[in-house]
Amino acid sequence: MNNTVDLQKIAEELEFDLEDVEMLFEVFLADANETLIPLREAVKRNDYENIFRLSHSIKGSASNILLTDIASSAQKIESNARENKSINYVELLEVLEEKIHLCMDS
């Protein structure tokens, strides 16, 4: 089903059935893709509160199903927004989007 994520390995680590992990993975991708829309808008407005909240949501969901690479990218955005740091969120968001879309494309 997916070339970039080993869902069988995740199922074993979580002690879930593969079918359950596949469903969780699909829900995560749909939710993350929807969350990216307001996250992009928050980045355009330099709205640190919403950048923090939305990236935190993606981070938590990714962590729950052991998508550590995505969670790590979201964490970078989240931690900088929490501190109201003026950094290049566009670049960090592009990396996060690419990682999510790579999962979706497989």
KESELUM-953730 format. One record per residue (C-alpha): residue number from 1; x negated, y negated, z negated. Coordinates in nm, 3 decimals, padded with zeros to 5 digits. Example, Ala and Ser with C-alpha at 12.3 -4.5 7.8 and 13.67 -1.06 7.14 Angstrom:
+-----+---------+---------+---------+
:  nr :       u :       v :       w :
+-----+---------+---------+---------+
:   1 : -01.230 :  00.450 : -00.780 :
:   2 : -01.367 :  00.106 : -00.714 :
+-----+---------+---------+---------+
END
This chain:
+-----+---------+---------+---------+
:  nr :       u :       v :       w :
+-----+---------+---------+---------+
:   1 :  00.000 :  00.000 :  00.000 :
:   2 : -00.272 : -00.248 : -00.091 :
:   3 : -00.636 : -00.263 :  00.018 :
:   4 : -00.760 : -00.521 : -00.231 :
:   5 : -00.595 : -00.390 : -00.546 :
:   6 : -00.615 : -00.031 : -00.670 :
:   7 : -00.262 :  00.011 : -00.802 :
:   8 : -00.326 :  00.372 : -00.898 :
:   9 : -00.616 :  00.265 : -01.121 :
:  10 : -00.402 : -00.008 : -01.278 :
:  11 : -00.124 :  00.246 : -01.339 :
:  12 : -00.370 :  00.476 : -01.513 :
:  13 : -00.517 :  00.196 : -01.726 :
:  14 : -00.173 :  00.073 : -01.828 :
:  15 : -00.043 :  00.429 : -01.865 :
:  16 :  00.249 :  00.345 : -01.633 :
:  17 :  00.394 :  00.533 : -01.339 :
:  18 :  00.257 :  00.419 : -01.006 :
:  19 :  00.608 :  00.324 : -00.892 :
:  20 :  00.645 :  00.094 : -01.193 :
:  21 :  00.313 : -00.075 : -01.122 :
:  22 :  00.405 : -00.119 : -00.757 :
:  23 :  00.729 : -00.288 : -00.865 :
:  24 :  00.548 : -00.511 : -01.117 :
:  25 :  00.290 : -00.599 : -00.853 :
:  26 :  00.558 : -00.700 : -00.603 :
:  27 :  00.740 : -00.908 : -00.866 :
:  28 :  00.413 : -01.074 : -00.963 :
:  29 :  00.334 : -01.164 : -00.601 :
:  30 :  00.681 : -01.307 : -00.541 :
:  31 :  00.674 : -01.508 : -00.864 :
:  32 :  00.318 : -01.629 : -00.813 :
:  33 :  00.394 : -01.737 : -00.457 :
:  34 :  00.695 : -01.934 : -00.581 :
:  35 :  00.493 : -02.088 : -00.864 :
:  36 :  00.227 : -02.208 : -00.620 :
:  37 :  00.477 : -02.450 : -00.466 :
:  38 :  00.531 : -02.668 : -00.775 :
:  39 :  00.167 : -02.616 : -00.872 :
:  40 :  00.057 : -02.775 : -00.543 :
:  41 :  00.291 : -03.066 : -00.611 :
:  42 :  00.158 : -03.107 : -00.967 :
:  43 : -00.198 : -03.112 : -00.831 :
:  44 : -00.102 : -03.382 : -00.578 :
:  45 :  00.038 : -03.594 : -00.862 :
:  46 : -00.248 : -03.518 : -01.106 :
:  47 :  00.022 : -03.397 : -01.344 :
:  48 : -00.202 : -03.220 : -01.593 :
:  49 :  00.084 : -03.098 : -01.811 :
:  50 :  00.250 : -02.913 : -01.524 :
:  51 : -00.081 : -02.799 : -01.376 :
:  52 : -00.155 : -02.644 : -01.716 :
:  53 :  00.191 : -02.489 : -01.757 :
:  54 :  00.212 : -02.341 : -01.408 :
:  55 : -00.144 : -02.208 : -01.396 :
:  56 : -00.093 : -02.062 : -01.744 :
:  57 :  00.211 : -01.875 : -01.614 :
:  58 :  00.016 : -01.725 : -01.323 :
:  59 : -00.275 : -01.639 : -01.551 :
:  60 : -00.053 : -01.459 : -01.800 :
:  61 :  00.135 : -01.262 : -01.538 :
:  62 : -00.184 : -01.162 : -01.359 :
:  63 : -00.345 : -01.057 : -01.686 :
:  64 : -00.047 : -00.841 : -01.775 :
:  65 : -00.104 : -00.623 : -01.471 :
:  66 : -00.484 : -00.635 : -01.485 :
:  67 : -00.538 : -00.866 : -01.187 :
:  68 : -00.842 : -01.014 : -01.356 :
:  69 : -00.979 : -01.199 : -01.054 :
:  70 : -00.655 : -01.392 : -01.009 :
:  71 : -00.622 : -01.446 : -01.384 :
:  72 : -00.976 : -01.584 : -01.396 :
:  73 : -00.906 : -01.837 : -01.120 :
:  74 : -00.585 : -01.948 : -01.287 :
:  75 : -00.772 : -01.974 : -01.619 :
:  76 : -01.019 : -02.221 : -01.466 :
:  77 : -00.734 : -02.445 : -01.357 :
:  78 : -00.548 : -02.404 : -01.686 :
:  79 : -00.842 : -02.482 : -01.914 :
:  80 : -00.939 : -02.797 : -01.722 :
:  81 : -00.581 : -02.922 : -01.712 :
:  82 : -00.542 : -02.855 : -02.086 :
:  83 : -00.830 : -03.096 : -02.144 :
:  84 : -00.694 : -03.346 : -01.888 :
:  85 : -01.017 : -03.321 : -01.692 :
:  86 : -01.028 : -03.506 : -01.364 :
:  87 : -01.179 : -03.241 : -01.137 :
:  88 : -01.116 : -03.110 : -00.787 :
:  89 : -00.798 : -02.912 : -00.860 :
:  90 : -00.731 : -02.884 : -00.487 :
:  91 : -01.041 : -02.673 : -00.441 :
:  92 : -00.962 : -02.452 : -00.743 :
:  93 : -00.604 : -02.413 : -00.623 :
:  94 : -00.721 : -02.310 : -00.276 :
:  95 : -00.931 : -02.032 : -00.430 :
:  96 : -00.637 : -01.914 : -00.640 :
:  97 : -00.401 : -01.923 : -00.341 :
:  98 : -00.648 : -01.728 : -00.129 :
:  99 : -00.677 : -01.454 : -00.391 :
: 100 : -00.300 : -01.427 : -00.424 :
: 101 : -00.248 : -01.427 : -00.047 :
: 102 : -00.512 : -01.159 :  00.002 :
: 103 : -00.302 : -00.936 : -00.220 :
: 104 :  00.011 : -01.026 : -00.025 :
: 105 : -00.145 : -00.959 :  00.314 :
: 106 : -00.235 : -00.601 :  00.245 :
+-----+---------+---------+---------+
END
